[in-house]
Amino acid sequence: MHDLPRPSSRSTATAGRVVGRIGAEGPSAKGGTRPGRPQRLPSLTGLRFAAAGGVVFTHSSLLVDPHLARTLGPEVWVGASAVSLFFILSGYVLTHSARPTDTARAFWRRRAAKILPNHVLTWCVVIGALACAGAAAATRASAWPANLASLFLVNTWVPSQRFLSAGNPVSWSLAAEMFFYLLFPLLLPWVKRLSIRGLLIGAGTSVAVVWICPALYEFVLHPGGPSFPGYWSLYMLPVTRLPEFVLGMLLARISATGMRIPRIGVLPAALGVISTIVVNSALLPHSFLYAASTVVPLAVLVHATAELDLRGRRSLLRAPALVFLGEISYAMYLVHFLVLGLMYLALTGQGWSNLSVVLAGLPVVLLTSWLLYAGVERPCVRRFSVSRRARARTATTS
């Protein structure tokens, strides 16, 4: 969801040793853990499709009714909440599946193999499509700094609308994800050392920070000011979204301890998310709707969904069809805006209504997503996620 600073060989080795140690040491003596290797969580894969579907729903709604971009109804905030769900899920899954003998370099390599191929390809397609369409404003020389920043996933660090919308616009969230990945080997040992009490305090602090940021912006820094600074600093700036990722990490450790907390089913949790979006979109300032208003319901949803697999309960999200859709959800996230936008431009000029374009475009989005996943993402993960030296070492010891 990549121009990462190059760590020195010494810092990389140190981080690598730290990541390896935290797996060998295991959990805090106070916290305990569930025995055995980390199990797969297919229900969270199915939930990932729901998150991608929320983004697709919002962009489809905006195509059907462009007036929503001004009124900012609940349809718009579904997509914003879905991005927050992605960030929490990312922290949870990476922490749950952390390898005991992993190194920082190996972790970064795997994430790059997963994220970069799809991103680079879709970025090239977008730039090529803009050039073919004669969009001079997006392809002239002055636009290339923003386009290249988008390619290297550093564009969201710049408070400029040109930078934020450059390249494939939906790839902005990948800039935050790459920032999270860079910090993950440093954050994981800290999270692993926390006791149950520390995990609960950390989770509460993460939620508090998510709420404090918009409160400071809304009531102290820019009361009644323009909307763009808040949109950039609260929604797109990677460091502002870090608490959601850390919250996901802490939730994974809470689940690993087997700690009994009030049980909430997936359906009530999902209804809680939806009702929060509907109610708060009418009551709260926009600054709180980027993440704060739904961060707790989304955290509850992630935890409840993971518990279905951890406790061996029945789960609709574990159905093969939903797991498959979850597997292609990253590709779907990257291509849906491009596919729907191109079809909109091509078909509305021929008399198609906005709704008919979206209905015709959604199957094309799914097909394109599968092709990207099967033809690019999966082969690149298999080929590049492990170095040649590691593959040779595995072959020698097997």
MARSEDO-240499 format. One record per residue (C-alpha): x, y, z. Coordinates in steps of 0.25 Angstrom, whole numbers. Example, Ala and Ser with C-alpha at 12.3 -4.5 7.8 and 13.67 -1.06 7.14 Angstrom:
REM residues 2
      c1      c2      c3
      49     -18      31
      55      -4      29
END
This chain:
REM residues 398
      c1      c2      c3
       0       0       0
      39      15      -8
      51      23      -8
      54      18       6
      66      24      13
      78      14      12
      82      10      25
      96       8      28
     101      -7      28
     104      -5      43
      89      -1      46
      84     -11      37
      91     -22      44
      87     -17      57
      73     -16      54
      74     -30      48
      79     -36      61
      68     -29      68
      57     -35      60
      64     -48      61
      65     -47      76
      50     -43      79
      46     -56      72
      55     -65      80
      52     -58      93
      37     -60      91
      27     -51      99
      28     -44     112
      28     -53     124
      16     -45     129
       8     -46     116
       9     -61     112
       6     -65      98
      -2     -76      90
       8     -87      87
      13     -92      74
      16     -85      61
       7     -73      56
      -5     -78      49
     -11     -73      37
     -22     -63      38
     -31     -65      25
     -42     -57      31
     -33     -44      32
     -30     -47      17
     -45     -47      14
     -47     -34      23
     -36     -28      14
     -45     -29       2
     -56     -22      10
     -46     -10      12
     -43     -10      -3
     -57     -11      -6
     -60       1       3
     -50      10      -5
     -56       5     -18
     -70       8     -13
     -66      23      -9
     -60      25     -23
     -71      19     -30
     -81      27     -22
     -73      40     -26
     -74      36     -41
     -89      33     -40
     -91      46     -33
     -80      56     -33
     -88      65     -24
     -84      57     -13
     -70      63     -14
     -76      76      -8
     -86      70       2
     -77      60       7
     -87      50      12
     -85      36      18
     -82      30       5
     -69      38       4
     -65      35      18
     -66      20      16
     -54      21       7
     -46      29      18
     -50      18      28
     -46       7      19
     -32      13      18
     -31      14      33
     -35      -1      33
     -24      -4      24
     -14       2      33
     -19      -5      45
     -19     -18      38
      -5     -16      33
       1     -14      47
      -7     -26      52
      -3     -36      41
      11     -32      40
      13     -34      55
       5     -47      56
      13     -53      45
      27     -48      49
      37     -58      47
      46     -62      59
      59     -62      51
      56     -50      42
      65     -38      39
      61     -24      36
      68     -26      22
      60     -39      19
      47     -32      24
      49     -20      15
      52     -28       3
      39     -36       4
      30     -24       6
      37     -17      -6
      35     -30     -14
      20     -29     -10
      17     -14     -12
      27      -9     -23
      24     -17     -36
       9     -14     -36
      11       1     -32
      22       3     -43
      14      -3     -53
       1       4     -50
       9      17     -49
      14      15     -63
       0      12     -68
      -5      25     -62
       6      34     -68
       5      27     -81
     -10      29     -81
      -9      44     -78
       1      46     -89
      -7      39     -99
     -19      47     -95
     -11      60     -97
     -12      64     -82
      -1      74     -83
      -3      79     -69
       0      65     -64
      12      61     -73
      19      75     -75
      33      77     -69
      28      84     -57
      20      72     -53
      31      62     -53
      36      65     -39
      22      62     -34
      21      50     -43
      35      44     -39
      31      47     -24
      19      38     -26
      27      27     -33
      37      27     -21
      25      28     -11
      30      41      -4
      20      50     -10
      11      51       2
      22      57      11
      20      70       2
       8      79       5
       4      81      -9
      -9      77     -16
       0      75     -29
       9      65     -21
      -3      58     -14
     -10      55     -27
       2      52     -36
       3      38     -43
      -7      28     -38
     -15      36     -28
     -19      24     -20
      -4      21     -17
      -3      32      -7
      -6      21       4
       6      13       0
      15      25       4
      10      23      18
      11       8      17
      26       9      13
      28      18      25
      22       8      34
      30      -3      28
      43       5      30
      40       6      45
      34      -8      47
      48     -15      51
      50      -4      61
      36      -4      67
      34     -19      68
      44     -22      79
      38     -11      87
      24     -16      85
      29     -30      88
      34     -26     101
      21     -20     107
      14     -27     118
      -2     -28     116
      -3     -15     124
       7      -8     115
      -1     -13     103
     -14      -8     108
      -7       5     111
      -1       6      98
     -14       3      91
     -21      14      99
     -10      24      96
     -10      21      81
     -25      23      81
     -23      36      89
     -13      41      79
     -22      39      67
     -32      47      74
     -23      58      79
     -17      61      65
     -30      66      59
     -34      73      72
     -21      81      72
     -23      84      57
     -38      88      59
     -38      96      72
     -24     101      73
     -16     102      60
     -26     105      49
     -40     108      55
     -49     111      43
     -37     111      34
     -36     105      20
     -38      90      18
     -26      86      11
     -16      87      22
     -24      78      30
     -26      68      19
     -11      67      17
      -7      67      31
     -17      58      37
     -21      49      25
      -9      48      16
       4      51      24
      10      37      28
      15      41      42
       0      45      46
      -5      31      41
       6      23      49
      -2      22      62
     -13      14      54
      -2       4      49
       4       3      64
     -10       0      69
     -11     -12      59
       2     -17      65
      -2     -16      79
     -15     -23      76
      -7     -34      70
       1     -36      83
     -12     -35      91
     -18     -46      83
      -5     -54      84
      -5     -53     100
     -19     -60      99
     -24     -49     109
     -39     -50     111
     -46     -37     107
     -61     -34     105
     -65     -42      93
     -71     -35      82
     -76     -42      69
     -71     -38      55
     -85     -34      51
     -88     -25      63
     -74     -19      61
     -77     -17      46
     -90     -10      49
     -83      -2      59
     -73       3      48
     -85       6      39
     -93      13      49
     -81      22      54
     -79      26      40
     -93      30      37
     -95      37      51
     -82      44      52
     -82      49      38
     -94      58      42
     -88      62      55
     -73      63      55
     -64      73      48
     -57      67      36
     -44      67      43
     -49      56      52
     -55      47      41
     -41      44      34
     -38      34      45
     -42      38      59
     -57      35      59
     -55      21      54
     -42      16      60
     -48       9      72
     -59       2      64
     -49      -2      53
     -40      -8      64
     -51     -16      70
     -54     -21      56
     -40     -25      53
     -39     -32      67
     -52     -39      66
     -49     -44      52
     -35     -50      56
     -42     -57      68
     -50     -65      58
     -38     -72      53
     -30     -72      66
     -41     -79      73
     -45     -88      62
     -59     -82      60
     -67     -82      48
     -65     -70      39
     -72     -65      26
     -59     -57      23
     -51     -70      22
     -60     -74      10
     -50     -78      -2
     -57     -67     -11
     -55     -56       0
     -41     -61       3
     -38     -60     -12
     -43     -46     -13
     -35     -42      -2
     -23     -47      -8
     -25     -39     -21
     -30     -27     -12
     -16     -20     -13
     -17     -20     -28
     -31     -16     -28
     -28      -4     -20
     -18       1     -29
     -25      -2     -42
     -40       2     -39
     -38      17     -40
     -31      16     -53
     -40       6     -60
     -53      13     -55
     -47      27     -59
     -43      22     -73
     -57      16     -75
     -64      28     -70
     -56      37     -80
     -59      27     -92
     -73      24     -90
     -80      36     -84
     -77      43     -97
     -85      32    -104
     -97      35     -96
     -95      25     -85
    -100      30     -71
     -90      30     -59
     -97      19     -52
     -97      10     -65
     -82      13     -66
     -79       8     -52
     -88      -4     -53
     -80      -8     -66
     -67      -4     -60
     -67     -12     -47
     -66     -26     -54
     -54     -20     -62
     -48     -16     -49
     -49     -30     -44
     -43     -36     -56
     -32     -26     -57
     -29     -28     -42
     -27     -43     -44
     -18     -41     -56
      -9     -32     -49
      -9     -41     -37
      -6     -54     -45
       3     -48     -55
      11     -38     -47
       9     -38     -32
      10     -53     -29
      21     -56     -39
      29     -44     -33
      27     -49     -19
      32     -63     -22
      44     -58     -30
      49     -46     -22
      44     -48      -7
      56     -56      -4
      70     -53      -8
      79     -63     -17
      88     -65      -5
      76     -69       4
      70     -78      -6
      84     -85      -8
      86     -87       7
      72     -93       8
      75    -102      -3
      88    -106       3
      82    -109      17
      69    -117      11
END
